[in-house]
Amino acid sequence: MTQLDVRPQVGDTGSGVAQGEGGADGEVRGKGLGKGSVGLVGSAVLGISTVAPVYCLTSTLGSTAGEVGVQMPAVFLAGFLPMLLVAFAYRELNKAMPDCGTSFTWTVKAFGPRIGWMCGWGLVIATIIVLSNLAGVATSYFWLLAGEITNNPSIAALDDSKLVHITTCLTLIAVATAISYRGMTATKGIQYTLVGLQLLVLAVFVAMAFQKASAGTFDTGLSFSWEWMNPFAVGSMAAFTAGLSLSIFMYWGWDTCLTANEETIGSSKTPGRASLIAMVVLVGSYLATGVAAQMAVGSGTSGLGLGNPETSANVFAALAGPVMGPVLGILLFVAVLASAAASLQTTFIPVARTVLAMSTYEALPASYAKVHPKFKTPGRATVTAGVATGAFYTVMTLVSENVLTDTIFALGLMICFYYSLTAFACAWYFRGELRRSVRDLLFKGILPVTGGLLLAAVFFKTLTDAWNPSYGSGSTIPGLGVGSVFVIGVGLLALGLVIMVVTERRSPAFFRGEVLTKSTPSLVVED
């Protein structure tokens, strides 16, 4: 049955204008994106693809085991908890405001333009960093796979040439940008294939790892223990925080389901449901893979052990042959390449749509608010994100490989920064509704605030640890005696403040709160 709901939400200020289609000051505005392009399954696939589970596992499985040892599965669960709690905040905010600006739009509505602008900046810069890393991983696996297929080590060695590596990387970025530019329909079709492939190969790897473990194929293998699920058994708080930061990174990207909300069928409810589906698939995949790999080869620091520093940065490259054999092992290389390539493409969705929303609400230059008339995509924002990614990766690679590695560690700071702000924004925006029912108190207040506090704690603990030059790659800034991760993380946030000050001079209306106001009541029709 259809009923009228007059809760304080965003929309037409009581004038009868449909939510998200108006253009008056204070309203959530329509962007001109292609409506109804994605359903529930497609939205969940986009979230899984952006996270890139196979890529995340190969790049962080070993590092996490190196930090926390056999408690690695417990840390995967611990990282899932705050993400799940924040996902509830995203779901509730999306019901009230299905806007592609997500964290930016919602925090502006809750806390005002400046905090909202910085939250949007945190999302944008985090996405640029991870796009750069995805492109680099996809490039390395492209040449590694080429060498495996041709059985020619000299072809795989081409990746060692910076010229070849950067050229290949820029080509992949250009291709991913072009696909994203052509719209959600083109993106969705490719994603079904790439996500299905990587999950299938991952399932085969898990099955074969369990088989090797039961047969006792490797001397370093371990027998399963429920103690692996106990996060309190981690040796130190510093090790637990480092492992948790890596675990949180492994779940980052599920909110792409929400940034595509204006293009999703049932924009107020479907994205929230899709994000929860994506989270369940991810935590199941991570736990199964972590337990299977640990039982097969153990978490030691020698041989095939997951904690071996010589192989921890790329675990699947070391385990593909021993676990799956020379033929099926190639499929694991294909899966990592597919995972990185798929995520490289879909990760353009949140950054382009956040920039589009910021421009629509006059928080960035108006030129970024243009939507392609045929493809219904934020064309200029997508291309700009591609150019920025290519430039960032090229400069970082030429300067130092350690600098590029440390930017990935700094990524955890950005993720915790804008996720925690969004969680707090949920409780503050709905503060007038928290006493209305137990459900509202729980899902709009207690759970989001708990998730926000957990992520804020990780943010400040990581910031404290990153001051030490030994954190991350172990590099430091000459003359400062401070770790590179700390300088990069704080420096990127400071850069956002500078850009915000410059933007405020060019667009004072937004920062005076005249464009997107904190509270605008609307008449919303609900099922």
BAKE-636370 format. One record per residue (C-alpha): residue number from 1; x, y, z; chain. Coordinates in steps of 0.1 Angstrom, whole numbers, plus 5000, padded with zeros to 4 digits. Each point is the difference from the previous one (the first is absolute). Layout:
# residues N
PT   i    X    Y    Z ch
PT NUM    X    Y    Z  A
...
# end
This chain:
# residues 527
PT   i    X    Y    Z ch
PT   1 5000 5000 5000  A
PT   2 5013 5035 4992  A
PT   3 5002 5026 5027  A
PT   4 5012 5035 5004  A
PT   5 5030 5006 5022  A
PT   6 5008 5035 5012  A
PT   7 5033 4993 5018  A
PT   8 5027 5027 4998  A
PT   9 5017 4989 4968  A
PT  10 5015 5016 4969  A
PT  11 4980 5008 4969  A
PT  12 4974 5025 4989  A
PT  13 4994 5021 5032  A
PT  14 4964 4991 4999  A
PT  15 4993 5013 4965  A
PT  16 4992 4966 4984  A
PT  17 5032 4997 4980  A
PT  18 5013 4964 4998  A
PT  19 5029 4992 5022  A
PT  20 5033 5004 4983  A
PT  21 4986 5019 4970  A
PT  22 4998 5035 5013  A
PT  23 5025 5027 4996  A
PT  24 4991 5026 5026  A
PT  25 5025 5010 5028  A
PT  26 5001 4975 5028  A
PT  27 4988 4970 4979  A
PT  28 5016 4968 4990  A
PT  29 5003 5005 4963  A
PT  30 4996 4977 4970  A
PT  31 5033 4995 4981  A
PT  32 4987 4987 4967  A
PT  33 5015 4965 5004  A
PT  34 4985 4969 4983  A
PT  35 4972 4989 5023  A
PT  36 4990 4964 5004  A
PT  37 5033 4987 4985  A
PT  38 5009 4976 5029  A
PT  39 4979 4975 5020  A
PT  40 5007 4982 5034  A
PT  41 5024 4974 4986  A
PT  42 5018 5025 4978  A
PT  43 5004 5024 5029  A
PT  44 5014 4973 5022  A
PT  45 5024 4989 4972  A
PT  46 5013 5036 4997  A
PT  47 5007 5001 5037  A
PT  48 5019 4967 5000  A
PT  49 5019 5010 4969  A
PT  50 5012 5033 5014  A
PT  51 5013 4982 5031  A
PT  52 5018 4975 4978  A
PT  53 5002 4970 5024  A
PT  54 5027 4980 4981  A
PT  55 5022 5031 4996  A
PT  56 4995 5009 5037  A
PT  57 5008 4964 5011  A
PT  58 5032 4997 4980  A
PT  59 5013 5034 5012  A
PT  60 4990 4999 5037  A
PT  61 4996 4964 5010  A
PT  62 5037 4996 5007  A
PT  63 5004 5034 5015  A
PT  64 4972 4994 5025  A
PT  65 5014 4966 5009  A
PT  66 5034 5016 5005  A
PT  67 4984 5025 5025  A
PT  68 4977 4977 5020  A
PT  69 5011 4964 4991  A
PT  70 4973 4973 5003  A
PT  71 4975 5026 5012  A
PT  72 4996 5012 4964  A
PT  73 4964 4986 4997  A
PT  74 4991 5018 5032  A
PT  75 5013 5033 4987  A
PT  76 4980 4995 4968  A
PT  77 4969 4997 5022  A
PT  78 5010 5030 5021  A
PT  79 5004 5021 4969  A
PT  80 4966 4989 4987  A
PT  81 4982 5012 5032  A
PT  82 5005 5038 4996  A
PT  83 4994 4998 4963  A
PT  84 4967 4982 5006  A
PT  85 4989 5026 5026  A
PT  86 5009 5029 4976  A
PT  87 4981 4982 4973  A
PT  88 4968 5003 5021  A
PT  89 5007 5038 5001  A
PT  90 5003 5001 4962  A
PT  91 4968 4980 4996  A
PT  92 4980 5024 5023  A
PT  93 5014 5031 4984  A
PT  94 4994 4987 4965  A
PT  95 4963 4994 5009  A
PT  96 4996 5036 5009  A
PT  97 5024 5015 4973  A
PT  98 5008 4977 4970  A
PT  99 5026 5024 4987  A
PT 100 5031 4989 4981  A
PT 101 5021 5024 5021  A
PT 102 4994 4976 5029  A
PT 103 5026 5009 5028  A
PT 104 5004 5035 4987  A
PT 105 4963 5008 4997  A
PT 106 4991 4983 5033  A
PT 107 5027 5016 5021  A
PT 108 4991 5034 4986  A
PT 109 4964 4995 5010  A
PT 110 5011 4989 5035  A
PT 111 5030 5021 5008  A
PT 112 5001 5028 4975  A
PT 113 5020 5009 4968  A
PT 114 5036 4999 5013  A
PT 115 5000 4966 5017  A
PT 116 4980 4987 4971  A
PT 117 5025 5013 4975  A
PT 118 5029 4984 5019  A
PT 119 4981 4967 5002  A
PT 120 4995 5001 4962  A
PT 121 5037 5008 4996  A
PT 122 5009 4970 5021  A
PT 123 4980 4977 4977  A
PT 124 5014 5015 4968  A
PT 125 5037 4999 5011  A
PT 126 4996 4964 5014  A
PT 127 4986 4989 4967  A
PT 128 5027 5016 4979  A
PT 129 5026 4982 5022  A
PT 130 4984 4966 4996  A
PT 131 4994 5005 4963  A
PT 132 5038 5006 4996  A
PT 133 5008 4968 5019  A
PT 134 4974 4979 4982  A
PT 135 5015 5011 4967  A
PT 136 5035 4991 5012  A
PT 137 4989 4966 5011  A
PT 138 4981 4993 4968  A
PT 139 5031 5010 4980  A
PT 140 5023 4977 5020  A
PT 141 4976 4971 4996  A
PT 142 4995 5007 4963  A
PT 143 5038 4994 4993  A
PT 144 5002 4972 5026  A
PT 145 4971 4982 4983  A
PT 146 5016 5006 4966  A
PT 147 5032 4985 5012  A
PT 148 4982 4969 5014  A
PT 149 4980 4994 4969  A
PT 150 5030 5003 4977  A
PT 151 5023 4983 5025  A
PT 152 5024 5028 4993  A
PT 153 5015 5017 5031  A
PT 154 5014 5029 4979  A
PT 155 4964 5011 4992  A
PT 156 4990 5000 5037  A
PT 157 5032 5020 5007  A
PT 158 4987 5028 4977  A
PT 159 4981 5012 5030  A
PT 160 5033 5009 5017  A
PT 161 5005 5028 4974  A
PT 162 4984 5032 5013  A
PT 163 4993 5012 4965  A
PT 164 4982 4968 4990  A
PT 165 4982 4998 5034  A
PT 166 4988 5036 4999  A
PT 167 4989 4998 4964  A
PT 168 4980 4969 5006  A
PT 169 4985 5014 5032  A
PT 170 4989 5032 4982  A
PT 171 4984 4979 4972  A
PT 172 4980 4980 5025  A
PT 173 4989 5032 5017  A
PT 174 4989 5014 4967  A
PT 175 4980 4969 4991  A
PT 176 4983 4999 5034  A
PT 177 4992 5037 4997  A
PT 178 4984 4995 4966  A
PT 179 4978 4971 5012  A
PT 180 4988 5020 5030  A
PT 181 4994 5030 4977  A
PT 182 4976 4980 4979  A
PT 183 4976 4994 5028  A
PT 184 4987 4977 5026  A
PT 185 4986 4975 4975  A
PT 186 5034 4993 4984  A
PT 187 5016 4999 5035  A
PT 188 4974 4975 5013  A
PT 189 5004 4975 4972  A
PT 190 5037 4998 5003  A
PT 191 4998 4997 5038  A
PT 192 4978 4969 5000  A
PT 193 5027 4981 4981  A
PT 194 5030 5013 5020  A
PT 195 4984 4996 5034  A
PT 196 4987 4966 4992  A
PT 197 5034 4989 4988  A
PT 198 5019 5011 5030  A
PT 199 4975 4985 5025  A
PT 200 5000 4967 4981  A
PT 201 5038 4998 4999  A
PT 202 5002 5010 5037  A
PT 203 4976 4972 5009  A
PT 204 5022 4975 4981  A
PT 205 5031 5013 5018  A
PT 206 4983 4996 5034  A
PT 207 4988 4964 4992  A
PT 208 5035 4990 4988  A
PT 209 5017 5017 5031  A
PT 210 4977 4979 5023  A
PT 211 5009 4969 4981  A
PT 212 5038 5007 5003  A
PT 213 4995 5007 5037  A
PT 214 4982 4967 5007  A
PT 215 5027 4982 4981  A
PT 216 5027 5017 5019  A
PT 217 5018 5010 4968  A
PT 218 5020 5028 5015  A
PT 219 5020 4998 5032  A
PT 220 4990 5035 5011  A
PT 221 4963 4991 4999  A
PT 222 4979 5003 5032  A
PT 223 4970 4983 5015  A
PT 224 4969 5022 5003  A
PT 225 4994 5015 5034  A
PT 226 4971 5022 5013  A
PT 227 5026 5021 5017  A
PT 228 5007 5015 4966  A
PT 229 4967 5019 5004  A
PT 230 5010 5016 5033  A
PT 231 5011 5036 4993  A
PT 232 5012 5004 5037  A
PT 233 5027 4975 4994  A
PT 234 5020 5024 4978  A
PT 235 5034 5007 5016  A
PT 236 4997 5038 5003  A
PT 237 4976 5029 4994  A
PT 238 5024 5015 4974  A
PT 239 5000 4967 4980  A
PT 240 4962 4998 5003  A
PT 241 4995 5036 4988  A
PT 242 5023 4994 4971  A
PT 243 4982 4968 4990  A
PT 244 4966 5017 5005  A
PT 245 5010 5029 4977  A
PT 246 5009 4975 4973  A
PT 247 4967 4981 5006  A
PT 248 4980 5032 4997  A
PT 249 5017 5008 4967  A
PT 250 4989 4965 4988  A
PT 251 4964 5010 5004  A
PT 252 5002 5035 4986  A
PT 253 4980 5007 4968  A
PT 254 4967 4983 5009  A
PT 255 4984 5035 5001  A
PT 256 5002 5002 4962  A
PT 257 4965 4984 5002  A
PT 258 4989 5033 5016  A
PT 259 5018 5024 4977  A
PT 260 4981 4984 4971  A
PT 261 4967 5005 5018  A
PT 262 4986 5025 4975  A
PT 263 5005 4975 4973  A
PT 264 4985 4970 5019  A
PT 265 4965 4986 4998  A
PT 266 4984 5008 5034  A
PT 267 5026 5026 5009  A
PT 268 4990 5005 5036  A
PT 269 5001 4963 5010  A
PT 270 5018 4979 4975  A
PT 271 5036 5014 5005  A
PT 272 4998 4994 5037  A
PT 273 4990 4964 4996  A
PT 274 5026 4995 4973  A
PT 275 5028 5014 5023  A
PT 276 4991 4975 5027  A
PT 277 4999 4971 4975  A
PT 278 5035 5011 4988  A
PT 279 5013 5001 5035  A
PT 280 4988 4965 5008  A
PT 281 5016 4986 4968  A
PT 282 5033 5017 5008  A
PT 283 5003 4989 5037  A
PT 284 4991 4964 4989  A
PT 285 5026 5001 4973  A
PT 286 5027 5014 5022  A
PT 287 4994 4976 5029  A
PT 288 4999 4970 4977  A
PT 289 5032 5010 4982  A
PT 290 5019 5010 5032  A
PT 291 4992 4968 5018  A
PT 292 5007 4977 4970  A
PT 293 5033 5017 4992  A
PT 294 5011 5000 5037  A
PT 295 4991 4963 5003  A
PT 296 5019 4992 4968  A
PT 297 5033 5020 5005  A
PT 298 4998 5016 5034  A
PT 299 5007 5036 5010  A
PT 300 5038 4996 5006  A
PT 301 5027 5023 4986  A
PT 302 5018 4974 4980  A
PT 303 4993 4980 4969  A
PT 304 4964 5001 4988  A
PT 305 4989 5014 5034  A
PT 306 4976 5029 4995  A
PT 307 5021 5023 5022  A
PT 308 5032 4996 4979  A
PT 309 5010 5036 4993  A
PT 310 5014 4989 4966  A
PT 311 4966 4989 4987  A
PT 312 4975 5018 5023  A
PT 313 4994 5029 4976  A
PT 314 4987 4976 4974  A
PT 315 4989 4967 5016  A
PT 316 4982 4984 4971  A
PT 317 5030 5004 4977  A
PT 318 5019 4977 5025  A
PT 319 4971 4976 5007  A
PT 320 4985 4996 4965  A
PT 321 5023 4972 4988  A
PT 322 5004 4981 5032  A
PT 323 4963 5000 5009  A
PT 324 4983 4998 4966  A
PT 325 5027 4986 4978  A
PT 326 5016 5015 4969  A
PT 327 4969 5000 4978  A
PT 328 4973 5010 5024  A
PT 329 5025 5024 5017  A
PT 330 4998 5022 4969  A
PT 331 4963 5005 5007  A
PT 332 5010 5016 5033  A
PT 333 5021 5025 4981  A
PT 334 4971 5006 4977  A
PT 335 4977 5005 5030  A
PT 336 5023 5026 5016  A
PT 337 5003 5019 4967  A
PT 338 4962 4998 4996  A
PT 339 4995 5012 5035  A
PT 340 5023 5030 4997  A
PT 341 4986 5009 4965  A
PT 342 4964 4997 5012  A
PT 343 5006 5021 5030  A
PT 344 5020 5025 4980  A
PT 345 4969 5006 4978  A
PT 346 4973 5001 5027  A
PT 347 5021 5021 5024  A
PT 348 4995 5029 4976  A
PT 349 4963 5000 5010  A
PT 350 5003 5014 5035  A
PT 351 5026 5026 4993  A
PT 352 4983 5013 4968  A
PT 353 4966 5001 5016  A
PT 354 5013 5017 5032  A
PT 355 5016 5027 4979  A
PT 356 4968 5003 4979  A
PT 357 4980 5006 5032  A
PT 358 5025 5024 5014  A
PT 359 4999 5020 4968  A
PT 360 4962 4998 4998  A
PT 361 4998 5016 5035  A
PT 362 5026 5026 4990  A
PT 363 5027 4986 5022  A
PT 364 5022 4995 4969  A
PT 365 5002 5018 4966  A
PT 366 4967 4997 4981  A
PT 367 5017 4983 4970  A
PT 368 5002 4967 5020  A
PT 369 4962 4999 5002  A
PT 370 4996 4992 4963  A
PT 371 4985 4966 4992  A
PT 372 5005 4984 4966  A
PT 373 4967 5004 4980  A
PT 374 5003 4964 4985  A
PT 375 5017 4979 5027  A
PT 376 4985 5018 5030  A
PT 377 5033 5000 5019  A
PT 378 5020 5028 5016  A
PT 379 5024 5001 4970  A
PT 380 5023 5028 5010  A
PT 381 5003 4988 5036  A
PT 382 5008 4964 4988  A
PT 383 5027 5012 4976  A
PT 384 5015 5023 5026  A
PT 385 5002 4972 5025  A
PT 386 5018 4978 4974  A
PT 387 5025 5028 4992  A
PT 388 5006 5006 5037  A
PT 389 5005 4963 5006  A
PT 390 5025 4997 4972  A
PT 391 5019 5031 5010  A
PT 392 5001 4989 5037  A
PT 393 5013 4965 4992  A
PT 394 5026 5013 4976  A
PT 395 5014 5025 5023  A
PT 396 5000 4977 5030  A
PT 397 5017 4972 4980  A
PT 398 5027 5023 4987  A
PT 399 5007 5015 5034  A
PT 400 5002 4968 5021  A
PT 401 4983 4967 5002  A
PT 402 5000 5004 5038  A
PT 403 4980 5032 4997  A
PT 404 4974 4981 4980  A
PT 405 4999 4973 5026  A
PT 406 4995 5025 5028  A
PT 407 4971 5016 4982  A
PT 408 4982 4967 5003  A
PT 409 5006 5000 5038  A
PT 410 4987 5036 5001  A
PT 411 4969 4988 4982  A
PT 412 4988 4984 5032  A
PT 413 5000 5034 5016  A
PT 414 4977 5015 4973  A
PT 415 4976 4970 5002  A
PT 416 4996 5003 5037  A
PT 417 4997 5038 4997  A
PT 418 4970 5002 4977  A
PT 419 4983 4968 5011  A
PT 420 5000 5011 5036  A
PT 421 4987 5035 4991  A
PT 422 4971 4984 4980  A
PT 423 4991 4977 5029  A
PT 424 4999 5030 5024  A
PT 425 4980 5020 4975  A
PT 426 4973 4972 5000  A
PT 427 4994 5003 5037  A
PT 428 5000 5038 5000  A
PT 429 4978 5003 4970  A
PT 430 4974 4976 5015  A
PT 431 5004 5012 5036  A
PT 432 4964 5012 5001  A
PT 433 4988 4965 4990  A
PT 434 5021 4978 5024  A
PT 435 4972 4999 5027  A
PT 436 4973 4990 4975  A
PT 437 5007 4963 5001  A
PT 438 5026 4974 5011  A
PT 439 5008 4994 4964  A
PT 440 5008 5037 4994  A
PT 441 5021 5002 5031  A
PT 442 5020 4969 4990  A
PT 443 5005 5005 4963  A
PT 444 5001 5038 4998  A
PT 445 5018 5006 5033  A
PT 446 5018 4973 5020  A
PT 447 5014 4979 4972  A
PT 448 5013 5028 4978  A
PT 449 5015 5019 5029  A
PT 450 5017 4968 5012  A
PT 451 5015 4994 4965  A
PT 452 5011 5036 4997  A
PT 453 5017 4998 5034  A
PT 454 5019 4968 4990  A
PT 455 5012 5015 4968  A
PT 456 5009 5033 5017  A
PT 457 5021 4980 5025  A
PT 458 5018 4982 4972  A
PT 459 5006 5034 4983  A
PT 460 5017 5016 5030  A
PT 461 5019 4969 5010  A
PT 462 5013 4996 4964  A
PT 463 5009 5037 5000  A
PT 464 5020 4995 5032  A
PT 465 5018 4969 4987  A
PT 466 5007 5016 4967  A
PT 467 5021 5028 5017  A
PT 468 5026 4973 5004  A
PT 469 5023 4998 4969  A
PT 470 4999 4962 5002  A
PT 471 4963 4999 4992  A
PT 472 4991 4990 4964  A
PT 473 5030 4997 4978  A
PT 474 5023 5013 5027  A
PT 475 5009 5031 4980  A
PT 476 5001 5035 5016  A
PT 477 5000 5036 4989  A
PT 478 5036 5014 5001  A
PT 479 5004 5026 5028  A
PT 480 4967 4993 5016  A
PT 481 5005 4966 5016  A
PT 482 4964 4992 4993  A
PT 483 4986 4969 4982  A
PT 484 4990 5005 4963  A
PT 485 4966 4985 5007  A
PT 486 4992 5027 5025  A
PT 487 5012 5028 4978  A
PT 488 4981 4987 4970  A
PT 489 4968 4994 5019  A
PT 490 5000 5033 5018  A
PT 491 5013 5018 4969  A
PT 492 4971 4988 4979  A
PT 493 4975 5011 5025  A
PT 494 5018 5034 5003  A
PT 495 4999 5003 4962  A
PT 496 4962 4995 5002  A
PT 497 4998 5029 5024  A
PT 498 5020 5023 4977  A
PT 499 4978 4990 4970  A
PT 500 4969 5006 5021  A
PT 501 5011 5035 5009  A
PT 502 5007 5008 4963  A
PT 503 4966 4986 4990  A
PT 504 4982 5020 5027  A
PT 505 5012 5032 4984  A
PT 506 4987 4989 4966  A
PT 507 4967 4985 5013  A
PT 508 4990 5018 5032  A
PT 509 4963 4991 4997  A
PT 510 5006 4963 5008  A
PT 511 5022 5008 5030  A
PT 512 4974 5024 5013  A
PT 513 4976 4971 5001  A
PT 514 4977 5015 4974  A
PT 515 5002 4971 4974  A
PT 516 4997 4968 5021  A
PT 517 4984 5008 5033  A
PT 518 5001 4980 5032  A
PT 519 4963 4992 5002  A
PT 520 4973 5003 4973  A
PT 521 4967 4982 5007  A
PT 522 4984 4982 4971  A
PT 523 4970 4979 4992  A
PT 524 5013 4965 4992  A
PT 525 4978 4972 4985  A
PT 526 5010 4966 5014  A
PT 527 4989 4964 4996  A
# end
